[in-house]
Amino acid sequence: MSDTGDSIPNLLLIEVLGTMKSKGGPLEPFPVSIGFTIRDITVFIGSQPLSPPSILLSTVGVSRRQCKVFYADNAWYIHDLGSDNGTWLSSDGQFIFVDRSHPLKIADGSLILLGTVLARFTCSPSILS
C-alpha cells in the first residue's frame, strides 16, 4: 500500500464448516477445511454460480445461484438469489431467512446457512495476519 492514506483492504474470510440437514441440526464437517478470502467485490456463490468472481459449492442442497455477497457502505451484505433451500443468517443463535428482496448486513463471525452448507464469515482486518 502507498502512503497516500490507503486503509487496510476490506477483506471477508468465508470458512466452509460442513453440511447440516436442518437448521440447528448436527453439523457434518467436511473432511478438508475450505476457506476463501475476498476483497471489495461482489462474489456469487452456488453450485453453478453466474460469472466470476464466484465460489463453487457443488453439494446437495446448494442452488445453482444460491446468493451473492457484496461490499457497500463500509459493510458486507448477503443477498439470496431465489435459491430453493434459502440462505439463512444466524443472529443471536437463531437463523433468519435472507429475503430475496432485502440483503442483510453480515456481522463479524456470522454463521450463514447456504442451503445445507454452513459457513462462518469473518469481516475483520485481523485476517491479514
N, C-alpha and C positions, 0 to 999 in steps of 0.2 A: 504494500500500500504506500501511497505517496504521503508527504507531509502536508497535504492541502486540506486537511480536516476530514479525510475519509474516515468513516466509522467502521467498526467490525462488521463484516458482511452478515446479513440476516439469514442465518442458517436454520434448517429444520432437519433433525435426525428422525427417521422413521424406522423403528425396530419392529420387525415382524416376529411376534412371540409364539404363535401357533394357531390352532383352529378350535372353535367352540361350536358345538351342535346347537346350543341355545344360549341366549344372553344370560350370563351369570352361571352357566353350566361349567363342567370341568374343562380345563384347558388341556388340549393335546399338543404338546410342544413340537415344533419342527425339529428334525434331527440336527439341523445346522442353523446357526444364528445368521439371520439375514438383516442387513441394515442399509439404508440409503440416506445420503445427505444431499439436500437440495438448497439452493440459494436464490432468493429474489425472483422466482419464476413460477409459472403455473405448471403443475405436473398432473397428468391424467393417470389414474390407477384403475386397473381392471384386468380381466383375463385376455382381452383383445383391445387395449386402450386406443384412443383416437390416433394421435400423432405424437411424435417426440416433442418435448421430453415426456416420457411415460415410465411407469413401473408396472411390469407384467406380473400378475399374481394368478397363475394358472392352476386353480384348485376348485373343487366343487364348492358352490355357494357364492363365488365371486362372479359378478356380472361382467359381460364384455366391456361395458363402460360403467364402472362402479361409481367413481367420484372424481372430483378434481380438488387439488389443494393449491391455494394461491396466497400470495403476499400482497396486502393492501393496507393503507393507513397504519403502517407500523405494526401490523399483526398478521398472523397466519390464520387462514379460514379454510373450512372444508365444505364442499357442496356436492350433494348427491346428484347423480346424473340420470335418475329414473331407474335405478337398479332394481332387480327382482327381490332381493333379500334385504335391501335397505342398508344405509350407513348410519351407525349409531355412535354417539359421543358420550363418554362416561363423565358424569358430573355428580360429585358427592356420592359415589357408589351406585348411582342409578344411570342406566343408559337412556339417552334422549335421542329420539329419531331426528336425523338431519333432513329436514324437508327440502324437496327439490327446488322450491321457490325461495328458500331463505337459508343462505350459508350461515354456518355457526363459527364463531371465533374459537380457535384452538389454544387452550392454556398449556403452559409448560408441564409436561408429564402426563398429558391427557391420554386416556385409553380410547381407541377407536375400534369399533367392530365393523369391518368391511365385509358384509355378507356373513361369512363364517370365520373370517380371518381376524384375529386380534392383533393390534399393533399399538405401540407406545410412541407418542410424538413428543420430542424434546425440542423446544424452541429456545435455545439458550446459547449465548456466546461461549460458554464453558465447553461445548462440544468440540471447539477448535483445538483444545489441548489434549 
